[in-house]
Amino acid sequence: MSGTAAGTARLDALAAAARTGFAARFEAIPDGLWSAPGRVNLIGEHTDYNQGLALPLAIDRTTVAAAALRHDGQVRVSTVLEGKYDGVRVPAADISPGSVSGWAAYPLGVVWAFARRGFPVPGLDLQLETDVPVGAGLSSSAAVECAVAAALNDLLGARLGLAELATLCQQAENQMAGAPTGILDQTASLGGRTGHALLVDFRSGAARPVPLRLEEHALRLLVIDTKVSHAHAGGGYAERRRDCERAAEQLGLDSLRGLTAPGLDAAEARLDAAAFRRARHVVGENRRVEETVQLLEAADPAAIGPLLSQSHTSLRDDFEVSCPELDLAVDTACRHGALGARLTGGGFGGSAIALVPAASAAKVGTAVVNAFRNAGLVAPEIFPVSPAAGAARLA
């Protein structure tokens, strides 16, 4: 089965589960079904909140939301956790930062963000189904947020555009879930395009599709989920963001996007060691994004491999967001045939990606699994992903 066919089959199964779950939990038929994908960031890590460049792609792992408006002011949200239904019920008027925690903060945060934007929810029943691995760095949280946002945008007749929806979802994650993330994940989940990555300039807000052409060049993009769970609401992500903000302030810049490679030498004398390393990563990462786009637009996707590996080295050494499991995955994949590999997402766990010739995919995967077993680690989950379309109504 091709990657596209497998993705379609998974989406159909999720949609059926969402319908069934909605009926079981709420004894009703939903007003509709909406989906939003997870994402892989091909390159351009920790650049979004520095007004830099990134190249994410929506992937064929998805969250489906079955939703129906209510008119009694109650919001009921349900999902399946560890094989059992889990749900919350809360008055819409009571939803605010600090009022809810755990997984429900993400969908309820979107309800709250819509109300702040002038679109109060009169009540809502919501059933969520997903095959985006949680804690794997594939933006399971943004997939939930964007699926709910797509549903509310239609049900409330809000007619908000992609940029506005992404901002609402980011507000939900930042203020309701307490994760100080940038807007990359939501932008990718909402704006993804089949067969393409999305070049996003976070200073101008511009985004445009970039063709990947992986299949026609007999390439695969493997995700290696290390099973080391990460959470952006933890302290490491916030600390790196503060480092970058401190570096920009010390240099008299609005953001590190204003720092260029020729200015790095002079910057080193003005920054503390940690701030300089963060700045050096951001400058180099923006350059790597530009070079990756040039190669992809020249129809040479195999040539981006070294740039992926350079990105990982920078994230490991200068940004210090890798971990032993991610390093093992990347190093092993490259030693056994990958053209390049890097951690994807915020780091501190989660997943790595590896660009591999299709004929070598099984060999690379086996080598990584064996390396983890020999190191006494939990076995990673390894699977290919294909660039998919963004959030949409299914029915």
N, C-alpha and C positions, 0 to 999 in steps of 0.2 A: 504494500500500500504506500503511495507517495505521501510526502509530508503534508501536502494540501488536503488529500483525501482523509488522512488520519486526523488532521485538525478539524475537518468538517464533521467527521464521525464523533469526535469528542464533544464538539459544540452541540450537535443534535442530542447527545446523551445528557448533557448538562441542562439543555432546554427542557427535555422530558422530565428530568429530576426536579427542576424548578416548578414546573406545572403540578407535578404530583405532590411535592412538598407543600406548595401553597394550598392545594385542596385539603391536604391532611391537617395542616395547622390552622387554617382559617375557614375551612368548610365553604369555600367560594371559588370562583373562577377569576384569575387576575385580569386586570384591564389590558395588560400586555407584557411582553418579555423584552428585556434589553440586555446587551452584552458589552463588556469592555475587556480588552486583553491585558495581560501582564506585559512586561517589556524587558528587553535586554539592551543595555547600553553598549553599543559596539566599541565606542571610544569617546572620551571626553568626560572624565570622572571628576566630581567635585568642582566643576567649572560653572554650573548653573547659578549658584548663589554668588559667584564672582563675575557675573555678567559676561561669561565666556561663551565657548562653542561646545556643542555636544552632538553626537550622532547616534541617537537611540533608534530602536525598531520595536514596534509592537510585535508580539509573538503569538503563536497559535496555542496558547494556554490562556484560559478565559474565565471570567466571572459572569454569571447570568443572574439577573435580577427579575423576578416575577413580582409585579407591583399592582396595587389598586388603591385609589384614593378612598378614604373614609371621610365622614362628615361629623364626627363626634369629638374631634380634637385629640384622639388617641393615635399613637404610632406604635405599631407592633412589628418587630424585626426578628426573623428566624433564620437559622442556618443549621448545618449539620457539622458537629464537632466530634471526632473520634467515634463516628458511627451513630451518634444520638442527636436528636434535635436539641438545639439550645436557642433560647429566645429572650427578648426583653420587651416590656410594655411600658411606655412612658407618655405622659401628656406632652403634646408638641410644644406647648407654652413653657414647659419646664426644662427643655433641652438647652443647655448652655455649657460653656467650658467648666469642667469639674463635676458636672452632674452625672456623668457616666464614664466608665473605664472599660478596659479590655477591648475585644474585637468590635463591640457595638459602637464604640466611639467613632469609628470611621463612617458607617452609614448614617448614624444619627448626626454626625458632624456636618454632613452634606445637607440634611434637613435644616439644621441650624443656620448654615451659610446661606441657603436660599431665602430663609426668613429675613436675615439681615439685609439681603439684597432687595427686599421688597416683595418677595413671593412666599408668603406664609403658607405652610402646608396645613390643610384643614383636618388632616388625619391620613394615615397611611398603613397599609399592610404590605410587608416586604419579605419575600423568601429569597435567600441567596444560595447559589451553588457555584462551586469553583473547582478548577483543576490547576490553579496557579499555586505552586508550593509556598507555604507560609514560612517566612524567615529565611528564604533562599536567595534574597537579593534580586528577585524578579518582579518586585513591586506588586505584591498581592494586595497591599493596602490601596494603592492607586487604582487597581482594577475594580475593587469594591466601590471606591468613591466615584469613579467615572461611570460605572454601570448605574448607580443610584442617581447620579447627576443627569445622565441621559434620560432616565425614566421621569424624573421630576421636570426636566425641561419640556418634555412632551405633555405630561399629565397636567401641568400647571399652565401650559401655553406660554412659557417664558420667552421662548425664541432667542435664547442666549447663544452667542457664537463660541467657537472653540476656545479662544483666549479667555473669555469671561468664565466659561465652565471650568477651565483649568485653574483659574485663580480661586474660584469658590472651593474646588476640591483641595487645593493647597491650604486654604484657610482652615478647612476641616481638619486636615492632618496636623497643621502647626498648632492650632488653638484648642481643638477638641481632643486630639490624640497626644498632643504635647511633643510632636516630632518636628524639629526645626529644619525640615527639608526644603530644598528649592522646588522649582516647578517642572523639572525635567520629566519625572515619572508621569504626571498627569498629562503633560503635553503629548508624550508618546502614546499613552493609552487612548487619548481622544483623537489624535491626528494621524495615527498609523496608516500606512498604505501597503497593500499586498505587493510583495516583491521589492520593497524599498525600505531604506532607512530614512530618517528625518533629520536633516541638518537644521539645528536650532541655534540661533544667535540670541542669547539671553540679554544682550544690551539693547538691540533694536526690536526684539520680539518677533523677528522674521523667522519663518520656517519653510523649508522646501524639501520635497522628496529627492532622494538620491538612489538610483538603481543599484541593487546589490549583485544581481546576475550570478548567484551562487550555483544554482542547479545547472545552468548552461555551461559553467566552467567545472562541473563535477566536484563541487566543494560542499562541505557540510559545516554548519555552525553547531557545535556541541555545547550543551550546558552541563557543567559538572557541579552538582549540588553537594557541597561538602557535608551537609547535615549539621554544620556548626551554625546554630540559629543566631541571627543578629536582629537588632531593633534600633531604628533611628531615634527612638525616644530615649536611648541610653546616652551616657555622657560623652563618649568618644566623638560622635558626629558633631555635637554642639561645640566641643572643644576645638576641633579642626576649623569649624566655621569662625569661631572667635579668633583663632590664629590668623586666618586670612583677613578678617576685618581689621585686626590690629596692624598687620603688615601694610594694608592699604592706607590706614590712618597715618602711620609713621612716615609713609612716602608722600603724603598729601594727595592721595588719589581717591576718587569716588569708589573705585573697586580695583581689583588686581587686573582687570581687563586693560587698564591703562598702562600697565607695565609691559615692556617689550623685551625681547632677548638682549638687544644692545644695552638696555638699562639695568640688566641684572648685576653686573659687576659693581656699579655704583650703589645699587640697592643693598648689596651685602654689607657694606660698611655702616648702613643706617638701620639695619634690622638685627634683632636678636637671632640666635641660630635657628630656633624652631620656626619663627616667622619667615626667615629667608628660605628654608627648605620648602615650606608650604608655597611660597611665592614662586620658587623655581619650578615646582610641579605644575602649577597653574599655567605659567608661561609656556612650558614645554608641551603640556597637554593640548592647549589651544593650537599650537603649531602642528601637533600630530593629527588633530582633527582635520585641519586644512589639507595636510598631505594625504590623509586617507580619502577624503572626498575627491581630490585630484585623481588618485589612482582608480577609484571606483568609476568616475566619470570617463576615464580612459579605458574602461572595460578590462581592468587588470586586477580583479579582486584578490588573486593569490598573492599579489605583491604587498598587501597591507599587513601580512603576518608579522614582519619585524616591528612594525609600529605598535601592534597590540602588545607584543612582548616588552617593548620599551616602556609602554604605558604601565605595565605591571611593575617593572623595576622602579619606576618613579613613585608609584603608589606605595610600594613596599618600603623604599628607602627614604624618600623625601616627605611623603604624606603620612607614612607609618600607619596605614589602615589595613594591611594584610594580616595574615595569621599563618601558623605553620601548615595547616591543612590546605589553605589556598595556595601557598608556595609549593607544596608537594604536588598538588594537582597541576599547576602550571608547568613546573619543571619536568614532571613525568610526561605530560602530554607532548611537550616540545622535544624531549629526547626520543620519543617513539613515533614521530611522524607528523605532529602538528606543525603547521606553517607559522603559527604564533598563538599566544594564549595570554589571558589576563584575568584578574578578578573583575567582576562586573557588579555595579551597585555601590553602596556606600562603604563596603568593606567590613572588617571585624567579624568575618564569617560570611555565610551565604555561598554564592556560586562563583565559579570561574567559567569563562568561555574559551573554546579552542576552535580555531579555524583549521579544518583538516581536509585533505583529499578524500572524496567519498570512499575510495577503495581502502583507505587506512582507518576509517572511523571505528570499526570493530577492534582493530589492533590497539588503537589509542585508548579506547574505553577499557579494554581488558587490562592494559598496562597500568592505568590509573587505579582500577579496582584492586589489582594485586599489590600496588605500592601502598595503598591504604591498609590492606590486610596485613602486609608485612610490618607496617608501623604500629599495628595494634589499634587502628582507628575504626570507627564505624564506617561501614561501606557507603561510598557516595552513590547518589543516583545520577545516571548519565543519560541524556536524551538529546536528540536533535531538535532544533527549533527553526521555524520558517517565518519570514517577515509577513505579518498579517495586517488586516484592516483594523482601523480603530473602532471606537464605541459606536454602536448602532442599535436600532430597534429590530428585533427578530420577528415579532408577531404582535 
